[in-house]
C-alpha cells in the first residue's frame, strides 16, 4: 500500500535532542509544503514519533484510536522500532513528500480481562523478590505449572525487546505468529516449565493463571505500563482484531537494521 498522506503531527520526547530534531524536521516539512497539525484526526494523517522505542509506544497509546499512520525517527538510543535515524532526515523527508513509501499493518495483542492492547508485549511477572507460580494454557491445553519470575507474550515486532533479552527468538515483523517466553524459569520435576521459547500461530489464545501465596505479588506490564494483579486471576492474550499502520520508507531492510542495532 502506498500513496500520499495529508497532515503530519510530530510527537517528540521531552529531551533536548528530540526537541532539536523536531524543530529541524518541522522546518524541512514546512519548506516542502507539508501541513503540520497539533493532533492527528484520522486515517489520512501521519504521526512521526521522535525519540526512542518508548516514545514510539507512547505515540501509539495516545493516538491509535483515530487510526493514523505511524512512523518513528530515532532521536534516542537503540530505537529498533524506528524507521530512520535523525541523521538521515533529508532522505526520510524526500520519501514522505514524494509518496515513496509503503504502509504495513502490524498486529496488536488483546489482553483480557483488562480490555487493553499491546504492540510489543504482555508480561505477567513478579513485583518483588519472590518467584511466581503460574499456570500456562495455549488454546485450552495446559502446558503445566510454571515457577518463574514471569511469562511474557510478544508480537513479532516486540520480539526484539524484552523477549530477546529473556532468551526468546527474533521474529520477522511480517510473520503471523506470537511468542511465549518464560522469564528465569525454575527447573524442577514438580513443574512442567517450558525451558525454551514457544512460537505459536497468530490466532492462538494464551492464558496465564496466577496461583500460590497471595503475598507473592504479581503485576501485569503491557508495553511498559504496569497494573497490579491478584492471585487467582487469569490473563488471556490473543490477537486483536485491530492493527497498527506503520510507514515503511525503504531506507534499510529489516535484517540490516537488526545487524546495525545488535552488533
LUMMIDO-26338 format. One record per residue (C-alpha): residue number from 1; x, y, z. Coordinates in nm, 2 decimals, padded with zeros to 4 digits. Layout:
% LUMMIDO-26338
<r seq="NUM" u="X" v="Y" w="Z"/>
...
% end
This chain:
% LUMMIDO-26338
<r seq="1" u="00.00" v="00.00" w="00.00"/>
<r seq="2" u="00.14" v="00.34" w="-00.09"/>
<r seq="3" u="00.01" v="00.69" w="-00.17"/>
<r seq="4" u="00.01" v="01.04" w="-00.03"/>
<r seq="5" u="-00.07" v="01.12" w="00.33"/>
<r seq="6" u="-00.22" v="01.45" w="00.43"/>
<r seq="7" u="-00.14" v="01.62" w="00.76"/>
<r seq="8" u="00.15" v="01.54" w="00.98"/>
<r seq="9" u="00.18" v="01.55" w="01.36"/>
<r seq="10" u="00.52" v="01.55" w="01.53"/>
<r seq="11" u="00.53" v="01.37" w="01.86"/>
<r seq="12" u="00.86" v="01.42" w="02.04"/>
<r seq="13" u="01.03" v="01.30" w="02.36"/>
<r seq="14" u="01.08" v="01.59" w="02.61"/>
<r seq="15" u="01.46" v="01.56" w="02.59"/>
<r seq="16" u="01.67" v="01.83" w="02.43"/>
<r seq="17" u="01.79" v="01.61" w="02.15"/>
<r seq="18" u="01.45" v="01.50" w="02.04"/>
<r seq="19" u="01.32" v="01.86" w="02.06"/>
<r seq="20" u="01.60" v="01.98" w="01.84"/>
<r seq="21" u="01.53" v="01.71" w="01.58"/>
<r seq="22" u="01.16" v="01.80" w="01.60"/>
<r seq="23" u="01.24" v="02.17" w="01.52"/>
<r seq="24" u="01.46" v="02.07" w="01.23"/>
<r seq="25" u="01.21" v="01.83" w="01.09"/>
<r seq="26" u="00.93" v="02.08" w="01.12"/>
<r seq="27" u="01.12" v="02.33" w="00.92"/>
<r seq="28" u="01.20" v="02.08" w="00.65"/>
<r seq="29" u="00.84" v="01.96" w="00.62"/>
<r seq="30" u="00.70" v="02.31" w="00.61"/>
<r seq="31" u="00.95" v="02.41" w="00.34"/>
<r seq="32" u="00.83" v="02.11" w="00.14"/>
<r seq="33" u="00.47" v="02.23" w="00.17"/>
<r seq="34" u="00.35" v="01.97" w="00.42"/>
<r seq="35" u="00.08" v="02.07" w="00.67"/>
<r seq="36" u="00.17" v="02.02" w="01.04"/>
<r seq="37" u="-00.11" v="01.98" w="01.30"/>
<r seq="38" u="-00.13" v="01.98" w="01.67"/>
<r seq="39" u="-00.32" v="01.65" w="01.68"/>
<r seq="40" u="-00.40" v="01.37" w="01.43"/>
<r seq="41" u="-00.76" v="01.34" w="01.34"/>
<r seq="42" u="-00.80" v="01.03" w="01.12"/>
<r seq="43" u="-00.66" v="00.77" w="00.89"/>
<r seq="44" u="-00.52" v="01.02" w="00.63"/>
<r seq="45" u="-00.28" v="01.17" w="00.90"/>
<r seq="46" u="00.08" v="01.07" w="00.98"/>
<r seq="47" u="00.22" v="01.07" w="01.33"/>
<r seq="48" u="00.60" v="01.09" w="01.34"/>
<r seq="49" u="00.75" v="01.00" w="01.67"/>
<r seq="50" u="01.09" v="01.15" w="01.76"/>
<r seq="51" u="01.28" v="00.97" w="02.04"/>
<r seq="52" u="01.34" v="00.61" w="02.12"/>
<r seq="53" u="01.11" v="00.30" w="02.12"/>
<r seq="54" u="00.94" v="00.42" w="02.44"/>
<r seq="55" u="00.83" v="00.74" w="02.26"/>
<r seq="56" u="00.70" v="00.54" w="01.97"/>
<r seq="57" u="00.49" v="00.32" w="02.21"/>
<r seq="58" u="00.37" v="00.64" w="02.38"/>
<r seq="59" u="00.25" v="00.78" w="02.05"/>
<r seq="60" u="00.07" v="00.45" w="01.97"/>
<r seq="61" u="-00.11" v="00.46" w="02.30"/>
<r seq="62" u="-00.22" v="00.82" w="02.26"/>
<r seq="63" u="-00.33" v="00.82" w="01.90"/>
<r seq="64" u="-00.41" v="00.47" w="01.77"/>
<r seq="65" u="-00.78" v="00.51" w="01.84"/>
<r seq="66" u="-00.80" v="00.75" w="01.54"/>
<r seq="67" u="-00.60" v="00.51" w="01.32"/>
<r seq="68" u="-00.33" v="00.74" w="01.18"/>
<r seq="69" u="-00.02" v="00.60" w="01.01"/>
<r seq="70" u="00.28" v="00.60" w="01.24"/>
<r seq="71" u="00.65" v="00.65" w="01.16"/>
<r seq="72" u="00.94" v="00.65" w="01.41"/>
<r seq="73" u="01.26" v="00.86" w="01.38"/>
<r seq="74" u="01.53" v="00.77" w="01.62"/>
<r seq="75" u="01.64" v="01.05" w="01.84"/>
<r seq="76" u="01.71" v="00.83" w="02.14"/>
<r seq="77" u="01.95" v="00.53" w="02.19"/>
<r seq="78" u="01.86" v="00.19" w="02.04"/>
<r seq="79" u="01.54" v="00.29" w="01.85"/>
<r seq="80" u="01.48" v="-00.05" w="01.70"/>
<r seq="81" u="01.12" v="00.03" w="01.62"/>
<r seq="82" u="01.22" v="00.35" w="01.43"/>
<r seq="83" u="01.22" v="00.37" w="01.05"/>
<r seq="84" u="01.50" v="00.62" w="01.02"/>
<r seq="85" u="01.78" v="00.78" w="01.23"/>
<r seq="86" u="01.79" v="01.15" w="01.30"/>
<r seq="87" u="02.10" v="01.19" w="01.08"/>
<r seq="88" u="01.90" v="01.07" w="00.78"/>
<r seq="89" u="01.62" v="01.33" w="00.79"/>
<r seq="90" u="01.68" v="01.45" w="00.43"/>
<r seq="91" u="01.62" v="01.11" w="00.28"/>
<r seq="92" u="01.32" v="01.05" w="00.51"/>
<r seq="93" u="01.15" v="01.38" w="00.42"/>
<r seq="94" u="01.21" v="01.33" w="00.05"/>
<r seq="95" u="01.03" v="00.99" w="00.06"/>
<r seq="96" u="00.74" v="01.12" w="00.26"/>
<r seq="97" u="00.69" v="01.43" w="00.04"/>
<r seq="98" u="00.72" v="01.22" w="-00.28"/>
<r seq="99" u="00.49" v="00.94" w="-00.16"/>
<r seq="100" u="00.78" v="00.69" w="-00.19"/>
<r seq="101" u="00.68" v="00.46" w="00.09"/>
<r seq="102" u="00.47" v="00.16" w="00.18"/>
<r seq="103" u="00.23" v="00.11" w="00.47"/>
<r seq="104" u="00.24" v="-00.21" w="00.67"/>
<r seq="105" u="-00.03" v="-00.33" w="00.91"/>
<r seq="106" u="00.12" v="-00.48" w="01.23"/>
<r seq="107" u="-00.07" v="-00.68" w="01.48"/>
<r seq="108" u="-00.18" v="-00.59" w="01.83"/>
<r seq="109" u="-00.24" v="-00.83" w="02.12"/>
<r seq="110" u="-00.57" v="-00.80" w="02.31"/>
<r seq="111" u="-00.54" v="-00.85" w="02.69"/>
<r seq="112" u="-00.84" v="-00.98" w="02.89"/>
<r seq="113" u="-00.99" v="-00.91" w="03.14"/>
<r seq="114" u="-00.84" v="-00.56" w="03.12"/>
<r seq="115" u="-00.96" v="-00.48" w="02.76"/>
<r seq="116" u="-00.62" v="-00.33" w="02.66"/>
<r seq="117" u="-00.38" v="-00.39" w="02.38"/>
<r seq="118" u="-00.01" v="-00.44" w="02.33"/>
<r seq="119" u="00.21" v="-00.36" w="02.03"/>
<r seq="120" u="00.52" v="-00.51" w="02.18"/>
<r seq="121" u="00.45" v="-00.75" w="02.46"/>
<r seq="122" u="00.23" v="-00.86" w="02.75"/>
<r seq="123" u="00.42" v="-00.96" w="03.07"/>
<r seq="124" u="00.30" v="-01.12" w="03.39"/>
<r seq="125" u="00.58" v="-01.10" w="03.63"/>
<r seq="126" u="00.68" v="-01.07" w="03.99"/>
<r seq="127" u="00.68" v="-00.73" w="04.16"/>
<r seq="128" u="00.90" v="-00.83" w="04.45"/>
<r seq="129" u="01.19" v="-01.07" w="04.51"/>
<r seq="130" u="00.98" v="-01.39" w="04.52"/>
<r seq="131" u="00.91" v="-01.62" w="04.22"/>
<r seq="132" u="00.56" v="-01.68" w="04.10"/>
<r seq="133" u="00.36" v="-02.00" w="04.05"/>
<r seq="134" u="00.18" v="-01.97" w="03.72"/>
<r seq="135" u="-00.03" v="-02.20" w="03.50"/>
<r seq="136" u="00.01" v="-02.17" w="03.13"/>
<r seq="137" u="-00.25" v="-02.27" w="02.88"/>
<r seq="138" u="-00.23" v="-02.25" w="02.50"/>
<r seq="139" u="-00.56" v="-02.30" w="02.30"/>
<r seq="140" u="-00.71" v="-02.46" w="02.61"/>
<r seq="141" u="-00.43" v="-02.71" w="02.66"/>
<r seq="142" u="-00.23" v="-02.69" w="02.98"/>
<r seq="143" u="00.14" v="-02.68" w="02.94"/>
<r seq="144" u="00.19" v="-02.73" w="03.31"/>
<r seq="145" u="00.26" v="-02.52" w="03.62"/>
<r seq="146" u="00.54" v="-02.27" w="03.58"/>
<r seq="147" u="00.76" v="-02.15" w="03.86"/>
<r seq="148" u="00.94" v="-01.84" w="03.73"/>
<r seq="149" u="00.99" v="-01.47" w="03.76"/>
<r seq="150" u="00.71" v="-01.44" w="03.49"/>
<r seq="151" u="00.58" v="-01.52" w="03.15"/>
<r seq="152" u="00.57" v="-01.29" w="02.85"/>
<r seq="153" u="00.38" v="-01.30" w="02.52"/>
<r seq="154" u="00.53" v="-01.10" w="02.24"/>
<r seq="155" u="00.43" v="-00.99" w="01.89"/>
<r seq="156" u="00.68" v="-01.02" w="01.61"/>
<r seq="157" u="00.75" v="-00.65" w="01.64"/>
<r seq="158" u="00.81" v="-00.70" w="02.02"/>
<r seq="159" u="01.04" v="-00.99" w="01.97"/>
<r seq="160" u="01.35" v="-00.77" w="01.97"/>
<r seq="161" u="01.25" v="-00.61" w="02.31"/>
<r seq="162" u="01.21" v="-00.79" w="02.64"/>
<r seq="163" u="01.15" v="-01.12" w="02.46"/>
<r seq="164" u="01.50" v="-01.14" w="02.31"/>
<r seq="165" u="01.66" v="-01.03" w="02.64"/>
<r seq="166" u="01.47" v="-01.32" w="02.82"/>
<r seq="167" u="01.61" v="-01.57" w="02.57"/>
<r seq="168" u="01.33" v="-01.56" w="02.31"/>
<r seq="169" u="01.37" v="-01.57" w="01.93"/>
<r seq="170" u="01.39" v="-01.28" w="01.69"/>
<r seq="171" u="01.09" v="-01.30" w="01.47"/>
<r seq="172" u="01.04" v="-01.11" w="01.14"/>
<r seq="173" u="00.76" v="-00.85" w="01.18"/>
<r seq="174" u="00.57" v="-00.98" w="00.88"/>
<r seq="175" u="00.53" v="-01.32" w="01.04"/>
<r seq="176" u="00.18" v="-01.42" w="01.16"/>
<r seq="177" u="00.28" v="-01.56" w="01.49"/>
<r seq="178" u="00.31" v="-01.48" w="01.86"/>
<r seq="179" u="00.58" v="-01.59" w="02.11"/>
<r seq="180" u="00.57" v="-01.71" w="02.47"/>
<r seq="181" u="00.88" v="-01.69" w="02.68"/>
<r seq="182" u="00.92" v="-01.78" w="03.04"/>
<r seq="183" u="01.14" v="-01.55" w="03.25"/>
<r seq="184" u="01.40" v="-01.71" w="03.47"/>
<r seq="185" u="01.20" v="-02.03" w="03.50"/>
<r seq="186" u="01.30" v="-02.26" w="03.78"/>
<r seq="187" u="01.37" v="-02.62" w="03.66"/>
<r seq="188" u="01.20" v="-02.88" w="03.88"/>
<r seq="189" u="01.05" v="-03.23" w="03.84"/>
<r seq="190" u="00.74" v="-03.08" w="04.02"/>
<r seq="191" u="00.67" v="-02.84" w="03.73"/>
<r seq="192" u="00.65" v="-02.87" w="03.35"/>
<r seq="193" u="00.80" v="-02.54" w="03.28"/>
<r seq="194" u="00.89" v="-02.49" w="02.91"/>
<r seq="195" u="01.26" v="-02.43" w="02.90"/>
<r seq="196" u="01.25" v="-02.27" w="02.55"/>
<r seq="197" u="01.05" v="-02.00" w="02.38"/>
<r seq="198" u="00.73" v="-02.11" w="02.21"/>
<r seq="199" u="00.65" v="-01.96" w="01.87"/>
<r seq="200" u="00.28" v="-02.01" w="01.81"/>
<r seq="201" u="00.03" v="-01.94" w="01.53"/>
<r seq="202" u="-00.10" v="-01.59" w="01.53"/>
<r seq="203" u="-00.46" v="-01.70" w="01.61"/>
<r seq="204" u="-00.35" v="-01.88" w="01.93"/>
<r seq="205" u="-00.50" v="-01.80" w="02.27"/>
<r seq="206" u="-00.26" v="-01.78" w="02.56"/>
<r seq="207" u="-00.39" v="-01.80" w="02.92"/>
<r seq="208" u="-00.17" v="-01.72" w="03.22"/>
<r seq="209" u="-00.32" v="-01.82" w="03.55"/>
<r seq="210" u="-00.18" v="-01.69" w="03.88"/>
<r seq="211" u="-00.17" v="-01.93" w="04.17"/>
<r seq="212" u="00.00" v="-01.96" w="04.50"/>
<r seq="213" u="00.07" v="-01.74" w="04.80"/>
<r seq="214" u="-00.12" v="-01.40" w="04.79"/>
<r seq="215" u="00.19" v="-01.25" w="04.95"/>
<r seq="216" u="00.37" v="-01.31" w="04.62"/>
<r seq="217" u="00.26" v="-01.00" w="04.44"/>
<r seq="218" u="00.24" v="-01.02" w="04.06"/>
<r seq="219" u="00.19" v="-00.74" w="03.81"/>
<r seq="220" u="00.08" v="-00.71" w="03.45"/>
<r seq="221" u="00.30" v="-00.50" w="03.22"/>
<r seq="222" u="00.16" v="-00.41" w="02.88"/>
<r seq="223" u="00.41" v="-00.22" w="02.66"/>
<r seq="224" u="00.58" v="-00.09" w="02.98"/>
<r seq="225" u="00.26" v="00.02" w="03.16"/>
<r seq="226" u="00.21" v="-00.16" w="03.49"/>
<r seq="227" u="-00.11" v="-00.29" w="03.66"/>
<r seq="228" u="-00.11" v="-00.48" w="03.99"/>
<r seq="229" u="-00.26" v="-00.83" w="03.98"/>
<r seq="230" u="-00.42" v="-01.05" w="04.24"/>
<r seq="231" u="-00.37" v="-01.42" w="04.28"/>
<r seq="232" u="-00.65" v="-01.63" w="04.12"/>
<r seq="233" u="-00.68" v="-01.41" w="03.81"/>
<r seq="234" u="-00.63" v="-01.54" w="03.46"/>
<r seq="235" u="-00.47" v="-01.31" w="03.20"/>
<r seq="236" u="-00.59" v="-01.41" w="02.85"/>
<r seq="237" u="-00.39" v="-01.29" w="02.54"/>
<r seq="238" u="-00.50" v="-01.32" w="02.18"/>
<r seq="239" u="-00.45" v="-01.14" w="01.86"/>
<r seq="240" u="-00.66" v="-00.82" w="01.84"/>
<r seq="241" u="-00.90" v="-00.76" w="01.55"/>
<r seq="242" u="-00.73" v="-00.41" w="01.53"/>
<r seq="243" u="-00.38" v="-00.34" w="01.40"/>
<r seq="244" u="-00.14" v="-00.05" w="01.36"/>
<r seq="245" u="-00.04" v="00.10" w="01.03"/>
<r seq="246" u="00.33" v="00.18" w="01.01"/>
<r seq="247" u="00.51" v="00.38" w="00.74"/>
<r seq="248" u="00.80" v="00.20" w="00.57"/>
<r seq="249" u="01.05" v="00.43" w="00.40"/>
<r seq="250" u="01.27" v="00.17" w="00.25"/>
<r seq="251" u="01.59" v="00.33" w="00.37"/>
<r seq="252" u="01.72" v="-00.01" w="00.50"/>
<r seq="253" u="01.59" v="-00.36" w="00.53"/>
<r seq="254" u="01.49" v="-00.54" w="00.85"/>
<r seq="255" u="01.80" v="-00.76" w="00.86"/>
<r seq="256" u="02.02" v="-00.46" w="00.80"/>
<r seq="257" u="01.86" v="-00.28" w="01.09"/>
<r seq="258" u="01.89" v="-00.59" w="01.31"/>
<r seq="259" u="02.26" v="-00.62" w="01.24"/>
<r seq="260" u="02.32" v="-00.25" w="01.30"/>
<r seq="261" u="02.13" v="-00.23" w="01.63"/>
<r seq="262" u="02.26" v="-00.55" w="01.78"/>
<r seq="263" u="02.61" v="-00.57" w="01.66"/>
% end
